[in-house]
Amino acid sequence: MSKRGDFEAVRKDIAKLMHQPEYDDGSAGPVLVRLAWHSAGTYDADTDTGGSNGAGMRYEAEGGDPANAGLQHARVFLEPVKEKHSWITYADLWTLGGIVAIKEMGGPEIPWKGGRTDYVDDSKLPPRGRLPDGAQGSDHLRFIFYRMGFTDQEIVALSGAHNLGRCHSDRSGFEGAWVNNPTRFSNQYFRLLLSLQWRKKRLPNGVEQYVHYDEDSEAELMMLPTDIALTQDKSFRTWVELYARDKDRFFEDFSKVFSKLIELGIVRDEDGKVTNADNERGGYHA
Ligand code: ZEM
């Protein structure tokens, strides 16, 4: 148990659980990043519903969304941290988990503030279908991400998270990793998107993705149809090209946009205190 509000102590314990020799590529990092993203990426700016407040994935309505398949692994990784620092809310823990994982995998420092609530406000629950579908194209990406208030540039920067981790046929139906070293944060994803020949492949389960056989590593790399769409759409492509040649700019922009993502629907006063978290019921009160 740490002192209430000692987020440094929590960060340290999250960093310690990153190394998971038995899991995927030996790291809890990628799935932690995906948990943070899916916890926040249900936000709808018009109706002010969804977002990380409430940690709704603990419950079937959101946790059982097929889009969230596999994220129980991330929640299980974080459970000992929650047990040790029981004062932290799940909503804070899941977003902080993503931040710490990105840093531990060599990514940028991302501004993070606590104060999210675990109180589930039924009027703020997101319906299913708010998260993107990898089988679609650029219109769908805009439909999903404009709803959250993101621009084309921000959509491309966020997509750079596909430097990390992999697809699992038993979770999404897609299969494989985007890059050769999927536990190291870099701009490799953008470079490979532009430099390799991607051919469409239909998997035995009927799902279509793009693949490239890499001679050096003797591994097949993959891209989702939505990833390929970023190279085919004029406005998106400009940013793919920029991030492929300028890693620092990618890190800088990714840091900003990920920070924006995990603040969606969180309202703060000038001291940074969250004003729309019901702290009486499941919030963090220092
Ligand atoms: Zn992902 N993502 N994502 N993504 N994602 C997967 C895996 C990961 C899309 C998508 O359909 C998928 C963002 C955006 C988008 C990560 C981070 C972020 C998988 C594979 C799919 C199908 C899931 C599986 O089978 O386990 C689509 C269509 C997106 C629209 C642009 C954004 C934004 C992210 C963070 C900023 C990460 C880290 C993974 C790897 C997870 C893992 O378990 O290894």
Boltz pocket constraint, residues with backbone or C-beta under 6 A from the ligand:
constraints:
  - pocket:
      binder: B
      contacts: [[A, 29], [A, 30], [A, 31], [A, 33], [A, 34], [A, 37], [A, 69], [A, 70], [A, 132], [A, 133], [A, 134], [A, 135], [A, 141], [A, 155], [A, 158], [A, 159], [A, 161], [A, 162], [A, 164], [A, 165], [A, 166], [A, 167], [A, 168], [A, 169], [A, 171], [A, 172], [A, 173], [A, 174], [A, 224], [A, 226], [A, 258]]
      max_distance: 6.0
